[in-house]
Amino acid sequence: MNSKTHILLVEDDLLARLSLKSRLERFSRVTEAETAQRALELVDRVSFDLAFVDLDLESPLAGLEVIKA
């Protein structure tokens, strides 16, 4: 059983996402989403302990929609 914290990382900027993921993976299990839509799909089927969400996503849905879910 993996006792690491499971983090959802929602970031549309590839370099920022990779940078954050590399740091977070040292201590946590990280699942990435490039869009708010993908993040919402993941939240419906996976349990996360914590989410890092870009509030200024360049997609039809804003990061705030992910937080509300």
MDAnalysis code that builds the backbone (N, CA, C; Angstrom):
import MDAnalysis as mda
import numpy as np

u = mda.Universe.empty(207, n_residues=69, atom_resindex=np.repeat(np.arange(69), 3), trajectory=True)
u.add_TopologyAttr("name", ["N", "CA", "C"] * 69)
u.add_TopologyAttr("resid", np.arange(1, 70))
u.add_TopologyAttr("resname", ["MET", "ASN", "SER", "LYS", "THR", "HIS", "ILE", "LEU", "LEU", "VAL", "GLU", "ASP", "ASP", "LEU", "LEU", "ALA", "ARG", "LEU", "SER", "LEU", "LYS", "SER", "ARG", "LEU", "GLU", "ARG", "PHE", "SER", "ARG", "VAL", "THR", "GLU", "ALA", "GLU", "THR", "ALA", "GLN", "ARG", "ALA", "LEU", "GLU", "LEU", "VAL", "ASP", "ARG", "VAL", "SER", "PHE", "ASP", "LEU", "ALA", "PHE", "VAL", "ASP", "LEU", "ASP", "LEU", "GLU", "SER", "PRO", "LEU", "ALA", "GLY", "LEU", "GLU", "VAL", "ILE", "LYS", "ALA"])
u.atoms.positions = np.array([
    [0.843, -1.189, 0.000],
    [0.000, 0.000, 0.000],
    [0.885, 1.247, 0.000],
    [0.562, 2.182, -0.861],
    [1.342, 3.411, -0.974],
    [0.735, 4.463, -0.055],
    [1.519, 4.943, 0.912],
    [1.000, 5.917, 1.874],
    [1.324, 7.355, 1.498],
    [1.901, 7.548, 0.305],
    [2.218, 8.904, -0.131],
    [0.949, 9.694, -0.396],
    [1.020, 10.983, -0.151],
    [-0.077, 11.888, -0.473],
    [-0.284, 11.894, -1.983],
    [-1.549, 11.831, -2.401],
    [-1.866, 11.847, -3.832],
    [-2.297, 13.261, -4.216],
    [-1.534, 13.882, -5.121],
    [-1.755, 15.273, -5.511],
    [-2.222, 15.344, -6.958],
    [-3.218, 16.173, -7.184],
    [-3.649, 16.515, -8.544],
    [-2.982, 17.836, -8.906],
    [-2.241, 17.824, -10.005],
    [-1.544, 19.015, -10.489],
    [-2.200, 19.467, -11.787],
    [-2.825, 20.633, -11.757],
    [-3.541, 21.160, -12.922],
    [-2.820, 22.414, -13.401],
    [-2.144, 22.276, -14.537],
    [-1.327, 23.373, -15.077],
    [-1.242, 23.205, -16.587],
    [-1.552, 24.261, -17.336],
    [-1.516, 24.171, -18.796],
    [-0.140, 24.482, -19.382],
    [0.719, 25.115, -18.645],
    [2.072, 25.423, -19.114],
    [2.966, 24.204, -18.872],
    [3.460, 23.616, -19.946],
    [4.222, 22.373, -19.852],
    [5.449, 22.500, -18.956],
    [6.229, 23.538, -19.132],
    [7.451, 23.688, -18.326],
    [7.131, 23.859, -16.842],
    [6.125, 24.642, -16.539],
    [5.728, 24.824, -15.139],
    [5.233, 23.502, -14.555],
    [4.431, 22.775, -15.338],
    [3.892, 21.497, -14.869],
    [5.013, 20.495, -14.605],
    [5.947, 20.386, -15.520],
    [7.055, 19.444, -15.336],
    [7.938, 19.825, -14.153],
    [8.174, 21.115, -13.987],
    [8.988, 21.591, -12.877],
    [8.319, 21.282, -11.534],
    [7.048, 21.613, -11.433],
    [6.312, 21.331, -10.192],
    [6.246, 19.836, -9.925],
    [5.945, 19.074, -10.967],
    [5.822, 17.630, -10.794],
    [7.121, 17.027, -10.285],
    [8.250, 17.438, -10.851],
    [9.531, 16.865, -10.429],
    [9.816, 17.145, -8.954],
    [9.394, 18.288, -8.475],
    [9.602, 18.617, -7.063],
    [8.625, 17.869, -6.165],
    [7.367, 17.805, -6.580],
    [6.340, 17.161, -5.761],
    [6.514, 15.650, -5.678],
    [7.030, 15.040, -6.746],
    [7.176, 13.585, -6.776],
    [8.188, 13.061, -5.770],
    [9.005, 13.908, -5.250],
    [9.960, 13.476, -4.226],
    [9.234, 12.993, -2.971],
    [8.064, 13.568, -2.713],
    [7.356, 13.288, -1.475],
    [5.928, 12.788, -1.686],
    [5.432, 12.840, -2.923],
    [4.030, 12.559, -3.177],
    [3.847, 11.791, -4.472],
    [2.666, 11.239, -4.627],
    [2.257, 10.651, -5.898],
    [1.506, 11.748, -6.637],
    [1.869, 12.033, -7.878],
    [1.319, 13.165, -8.616],
    [0.599, 12.684, -9.878],
    [-0.616, 13.190, -10.080],
    [-1.351, 12.973, -11.314],
    [-1.524, 14.333, -11.965],
    [-1.199, 14.406, -13.255],
    [-1.239, 15.675, -13.981],
    [-2.511, 15.819, -14.804],
    [-2.939, 17.067, -14.955],
    [-4.003, 17.424, -15.888],
    [-3.607, 18.732, -16.552],
    [-3.706, 18.763, -17.864],
    [-3.333, 19.959, -18.614],
    [-4.493, 20.948, -18.729],
    [-5.714, 20.454, -18.590],
    [-6.899, 21.313, -18.719],
    [-7.832, 21.119, -17.529],
    [-8.707, 22.085, -17.331],
    [-9.707, 21.975, -16.270],
    [-10.653, 20.816, -16.565],
    [-11.004, 20.622, -17.815],
    [-11.897, 19.524, -18.193],
    [-11.298, 18.180, -17.804],
    [-10.022, 17.988, -18.101],
    [-9.354, 16.732, -17.747],
    [-9.285, 16.568, -16.234],
    [-9.040, 17.647, -15.532],
    [-8.994, 17.597, -14.067],
    [-10.343, 17.165, -13.496],
    [-11.424, 17.700, -14.046],
    [-12.756, 17.328, -13.573],
    [-13.044, 15.859, -13.847],
    [-12.594, 15.352, -14.984],
    [-12.760, 13.922, -15.287],
    [-12.014, 13.070, -14.258],
    [-10.811, 13.480, -13.916],
    [-10.018, 12.741, -12.934],
    [-10.654, 12.784, -11.550],
    [-11.141, 13.948, -11.163],
    [-11.747, 14.108, -9.834],
    [-12.978, 13.214, -9.685],
    [-13.671, 12.967, -10.790],
    [-14.851, 12.100, -10.746],
    [-14.501, 10.645, -10.473],
    [-13.269, 10.218, -10.824],
    [-12.945, 8.808, -10.666],
    [-11.802, 8.499, -9.708],
    [-11.073, 9.504, -9.280],
    [-9.903, 9.276, -8.427],
    [-10.002, 10.153, -7.188],
    [-9.545, 9.623, -6.085],
    [-9.516, 10.394, -4.835],
    [-8.148, 11.057, -4.680],
    [-8.152, 12.359, -4.437],
    [-6.914, 13.110, -4.244],
    [-6.896, 13.699, -2.840],
    [-5.700, 13.814, -2.290],
    [-5.532, 14.429, -0.973],
    [-5.376, 15.936, -1.071],
    [-4.841, 16.382, -2.213],
    [-4.501, 17.786, -2.380],
    [-4.480, 18.119, -3.861],
    [-4.786, 19.366, -4.198],
    [-4.719, 19.791, -5.601],
    [-3.979, 21.119, -5.705],
    [-3.076, 21.184, -6.666],
    [-2.431, 22.434, -7.052],
    [-3.055, 22.819, -8.383],
    [-3.755, 23.951, -8.417],
    [-4.528, 24.317, -9.604],
    [-4.136, 25.708, -10.080],
    [-3.773, 25.789, -11.346],
    [-3.513, 27.073, -12.001],
    [-4.865, 27.770, -12.178],
    [-5.062, 28.905, -11.552],
    [-6.344, 29.605, -11.655],
    [-6.507, 30.329, -12.981],
    [-5.424, 30.475, -13.715],
    [-5.455, 31.200, -14.983],
    [-5.241, 30.245, -16.165],
    [-5.975, 29.135, -16.158],
    [-5.862, 28.160, -17.244],
    [-6.372, 28.751, -18.542],
    [-5.703, 28.408, -19.629],
    [-6.133, 28.875, -20.944],
    [-6.971, 27.794, -21.612],
    [-8.086, 27.466, -21.002],
    [-9.006, 26.478, -21.551],
    [-10.426, 26.995, -21.339],
    [-11.404, 26.344, -21.959],
    [-12.786, 26.821, -21.821],
    [-13.253, 26.925, -20.366],
    [-12.777, 26.008, -19.524],
    [-13.116, 26.072, -18.104],
    [-11.942, 26.666, -17.331],
    [-12.239, 27.453, -16.341],
    [-11.186, 28.075, -15.515],
    [-10.786, 27.149, -14.370],
    [-9.612, 27.412, -13.837],
    [-9.138, 26.640, -12.698],
    [-10.073, 26.710, -11.512],
    [-10.785, 27.786, -11.361],
    [-11.729, 27.929, -10.257],
    [-12.832, 26.877, -10.335],
    [-13.211, 26.462, -11.529],
    [-14.223, 25.410, -11.689],
    [-13.735, 24.089, -11.099],
    [-12.451, 23.833, -11.223],
    [-11.879, 22.612, -10.655],
    [-11.952, 22.681, -9.142],
    [-11.631, 23.818, -8.588],
    [-11.656, 23.980, -7.132],
    [-13.068, 23.812, -6.596],
    [-14.047, 24.316, -7.299],
    [-15.431, 24.184, -6.871],
    [-15.911, 22.731, -6.873],
    [-15.316, 21.926, -7.768],
    [-15.722, 20.516, -7.847],
    [-15.191, 19.774, -6.645],
])
